[in-house]
Amino acid sequence: MSLRPTLDFLLHQWLGVASLQLRERFADHSRETFDAVLDTCERIAREKYAPFNRLVDTQEPQFDGEKVILPQATHDAQKAYAGSGMLSAAQDYDVGGMQLPYTVEASANAFFAMASVSIGSGMLTTGNANLLMKHGTDAQKRVFALNEFNGRFSGTMCLSEPQAGSSLSDVMTRALPDGDHFESDPLGPRYRLKGNKMWISAGEHELTENIIHLVLAKIPDEHGKLVPGVKGISLFIVPKKLVDTEGQLTGERNDVALAGLNHKCGWRGTTNTLLNFGEGKYPVRGEAGAVGYLVGQPGRGLQCMFHMMNEARIGVGMAATMLGMAGYHASLDYAKNRPQGRPVSTGGKDAAAPQVRIIEHADVKRMLLAQKSYCEGALALELYCARLVDEQHTGAPEAADDARLLLEVLTPIAKSWPSEWCLEANSLAIQVHGGYGYTRDFPVEQYWRDNRLNMIHEGTHGIQGMDLLGRKVLMENGKGLQLLAGRINATIERAIQVPELAAHANALGQALAQVGAATKAAWATGDPGDALANAVPYLQAFGHTVLAWIWLDVALAAQASAESPARTGRLGAMRYFFHYELPKIGAWLQVVSARDQTCASLPEAAF
Ligand SMILES: Cc1cc2nc3c(=O)[nH]c(=O)nc-3n(C[C@H](O)[C@H](O)[C@H](O)COP(=O)(O)OP(=O)(O)OC[C@H]3O[C@@H](n4cnc5c(N)ncnc54)[C@H](O)[C@@H]3O)c2cc1C
């Protein structure tokens, strides 16, 4: 079973991405060039990633005291990825890019996430370099970003610290000006950093010539005190090895040391590290302190970092989706081949009859259809968001601004919904396999372990829920929410004309009204403590409503296509979502609307 027909349908029959070639930036592209990129990535993922997914899980990264050792397969896969040009796919021609729409780039990257998410394809590196292209100086772009796009260097994002995870305002890494002439360094104002960064993905390895860390740190005030809150946070480029203004290694090691590798539940092919900055293990010019170059303005570090985090959040949503999809395909294949049990019929079971394959049992079909509706729905959502990114960058001013605002509202859903529901899909994939699914002889347990990360990193579920209800639906006087409601209503208006979809259109209209009413009720007292006590049930209900909309919109495109098993499957998955999933929002929104304090008010001693 292949992902490609689903991707092609969503890209072309649903989103109509070929029309992007009418825009100046994409004028050299066509369906053929888009297909060629997908073909190449599908092939590299099949040859260099998929066969090694179990290997990178069992051969975890090892630290020999000097170097981190990764399997040769990881080196080969990442080399092939960089060689394909995908690291710079969306960049301008004059910096070596292909000016590919982000929608196509994200689709192409889906193959790698499905084949082996933890070998990694460069999401952090491109995110890091994209941030520098937006906020860096010309020298920072040339020396750091361009060498990330060409695969010489790789990138990280260093936000978290042992005492500062969700609460980044508490970061304690300090940055002090490096000497009297610190401001005149050609690579940017030069500082010395000291502190510890926890959980840093791809923080140490030998896959590339250099590693470019983007580090959040605070510059102390004139009394030597760190400014409380996020306002005091600045952003620095801290290369593992120092470079000159041409991007050549100077031969000096920067004062960044691996304190240890974290041993994870899943996603084991990527190193995860505790890094010590500036503790003096590798003194630079005789002094402890990691050399870092300021990016943008002091105190504006988190705003710059959000540029990377928004992209990373769509990337996380896509990774969660593709892990779910991998489990769906594996369990579908298993269900078609595993004989077990006999059909239930009015005459009872005939024990002498041959066993049927488990896909013939209604409950197994339920588990498969749930997975299909979660994963193909999530894929459509991620591609819709990717298309909004293209609109934001290349659309006419008003459309671009609408896309920006819609992305603000949809990003918490794009990150969180697949992280929860495609993880549930992985659990169902194990269930379809029965006992075999619980062993390491089948791939589905690894998909679940790999996917379990996604509700934790890039903002936990709880933090995303608070971001949605506490900020995104309120921002700019609720304009983002109104815009989204406008898009949902446009789909409803089209679907109501189609007899087969009219009832679903009505159900979606009611769901949207319920979400709107619950948003108002949550904030009725104006007390964030009341409103946000049930932010996660709100996130779940909002997410399910968005997914119902996406499915109805996809169903309109499916309806218009010729009869085929794929068309029947898409309409079936849409019906599953409306019949089995959407009704759940009632329970979630009830506690939101009532500002239910059952959880918030229970005294600690009563637990
Ligand atoms: C494998 C892996 C890779 C990672 N990669 C990176 C990376 O490359 N770079 C990087 O900087 N970080 C990375 N992280 C860190 C990740 O972003 C943090 O783990 C995450 O932000 C949560 O922080 P924490 O672990 O300290 O948990 P905590 O912040 O302690 O949260 C624990 C629990 O408390 C809840 N909670 C916390 N505060 C609140 C609140 N105010 N209201 C309600 N609930 C709250 C959370 O939702 C969570 O359920 C990675 C983590 C992992 C596990």
The ligand as an ORCA input file, in Angstrom:
! r2SCAN-3c Opt
* xyz 0 1
  C      12.704     13.735     23.002
  C      12.615     15.183     23.279
  C      13.167     16.076     22.385
  C      13.180     17.452     22.681
  N      13.841     18.308     21.847
  C      14.020     19.601     22.248
  C      14.885     20.476     21.510
  O      15.448     20.104     20.476
  N      15.071     21.731     21.981
  C      14.475     22.172     23.114
  O      14.692     23.314     23.476
  N      13.655     21.374     23.833
  C      13.415     20.102     23.431
  N      12.606     19.266     24.153
  C      12.015     19.785     25.393
  C      10.519     19.889     25.352
  O      10.148     20.995     24.573
  C      10.059     19.969     26.830
  O      10.163     18.662     27.351
  C       8.650     20.491     26.946
  O       8.614     21.848     26.602
  C       8.112     20.332     28.373
  O       9.014     20.788     29.330
  P       9.389     19.843     30.577
  O       9.833     18.534     30.048
  O      10.302     20.591     31.443
  O       8.001     19.593     31.323
  P       7.263     20.603     32.299
  O       7.271     21.970     31.732
  O       7.769     20.395     33.671
  O       5.771     20.053     32.209
  C       5.331     18.882     32.920
  C       3.810     18.822     32.845
  O       3.253     19.980     33.490
  C       2.398     20.673     32.611
  N       2.550     22.120     32.820
  C       3.686     22.832     32.934
  N       3.423     24.123     33.104
  C       2.089     24.258     33.085
  C       1.192     25.361     33.193
  N       1.637     26.614     33.328
  N      -0.130     25.114     33.154
  C      -0.596     23.861     32.973
  N       0.196     22.790     32.855
  C       1.526     22.983     32.903
  C       2.832     20.297     31.206
  O       1.770     20.430     30.268
  C       3.273     18.846     31.408
  O       2.179     17.987     31.295
  C      12.542     17.910     23.853
  C      11.928     17.004     24.720
  C      11.964     15.659     24.449
  C      11.321     14.711     25.422
*
